[in-house]
Amino acid sequence: VDPATPIDVPLSVTMGEGQTPVVRLDAAGRRLGLRSLRTKLEYRNPTGSFKDRGAAMLVSMLKEHGVTRVAEDSSGNAGAAMAAYSARAGIRATIFVPASAPAMKLSQIAFYGAEIVKVDGGRQAVTDACQKYCNEQGVVHASHNLSPYFIEGTKSFAREAAAQMDPPPRHVLFPVGNGSLLIGAWKGWADMMKSGNAKSMPRLHAVQTEACPPLASAYRGGAWQPTGGVTTVAGGIAVERPPRLQQCLQVINDSGGQAVSVSEESILRWQSLLAREEGLLAEPTSAAALSGLEALVRSGVIGRDEAVLIPLTGFGFKDRIPTG
Ligand SMILES: Cc1ncc(COP(=O)(O)O)c(C=O)c1O
């Protein structure tokens, strides 16, 4: 796959997504012994997650082609983004979600006027049900996991980060299910290098939960098979069979990154530390990136003086806020 093949779609359906701020994470940096740790607050996008970048591009393309009905499968955030941008474009959306999806994400999707179909079983069962529905009903499967337009939309993350950070980040860590932000960032930096707007590609790392680590296992040369259902606090990255797994591996290897898996306890600990020590309310899936950072600092992959960037991908109100 050549990362530097941009798709040109005029952004006709937009809500001012992107242009999210980059702020320092000084307390977390002190804990980890890092001098330059920053976060890009992706949860400040219109529906509360980075998925708006991709949804704006994908729905603009669908509108341009006169599509009036779409279906999508999602753990919640992409569904909310697709529901919102579809509403804005006058497109009827049906969103397939895991029955276990957080209540706030479901309410958000429904409030945009989308139809919700809850599916029992793991994330793959949700995708299968959506694909079956689309085939039977002749509805466009507007899958954020498969569409190149969605990835094209997430590239803006890289353009902004490069413009916002001086020095540019040496490492960027993403919570990864299917890798839409990881791959988009890689393509974005590749575009900039081709046009001379960036000198080098940061090392792009993927973080997964130990409860669902298909990419981290493949990176280590193993194969992970789900045994029964996946239970995790990080529902956004609980993708058992990511269709873009090979492409994620390519991004990681090409950029000199790594894929790691982290414990559920560590994810919740970092979610709490972000709130208590930085005042930042992120959903657990997003906090996984900090757990991954801790692991990569410990193993010596990330050095004290290197600039690190972590996107906080989803807003805390969308998911469980632990009590006690
Ligand atoms: C908050 C959050 N972060 C990260 C991800 C992972 O995105 P991807 O599956 O494209 O890697 C998701 C996906 O739903 C998410 O909701």
The ligand as an SDF file (V2000), in Angstrom:
LIG
                    3D

 16 16  0  0  0  0  0  0  0  0999 V2000
  -12.3970    6.5160   21.9280 C   0  0  0  0  0  0  0  0  0  0  0  0
  -11.8330    5.6130   20.8920 C   0  0  0  0  0  0  0  0  0  0  0  0
  -10.4920    5.5490   20.7570 N   0  0  0  0  0  0  0  0  0  0  0  0
   -9.9190    4.7310   19.8550 C   0  0  0  0  0  0  0  0  0  0  0  0
  -10.6920    3.9250   19.0310 C   0  0  0  0  0  0  0  0  0  0  0  0
   -9.9980    3.0160   18.0650 C   0  0  0  0  0  0  0  0  0  0  0  0
  -10.2230    3.3710   16.7410 O   0  0  0  0  0  0  0  0  0  0  0  0
   -9.8700    2.3510   15.5930 P   0  0  0  0  0  0  0  0  0  0  0  0
  -10.7690    1.1410   15.7720 O   0  0  0  0  0  0  0  0  0  0  0  0
  -10.1300    3.0420   14.3330 O   0  0  0  0  0  0  0  0  0  0  0  0
   -8.4500    1.9700   15.7950 O   0  0  0  0  0  0  0  0  0  0  0  0
  -12.0860    3.9670   19.1260 C   0  0  0  0  0  0  0  0  0  0  0  0
  -12.9250    3.1520   18.2400 C   0  0  0  0  0  0  0  0  0  0  0  0
  -14.1070    3.0280   18.3950 O   0  0  0  0  0  0  0  0  0  0  0  0
  -12.6640    4.8240   20.0770 C   0  0  0  0  0  0  0  0  0  0  0  0
  -13.9910    4.8860   20.2330 O   0  0  0  0  0  0  0  0  0  0  0  0
  1  2  1  0
  2  3  1  0
  2 15  2  0
  3  4  2  0
  4  5  1  0
  5  6  1  0
  5 12  2  0
  6  7  1  0
  7  8  1  0
  8  9  2  0
  8 10  1  0
  8 11  1  0
 12 13  1  0
 12 15  1  0
 13 14  2  0
 15 16  1  0
M  END
$$$$
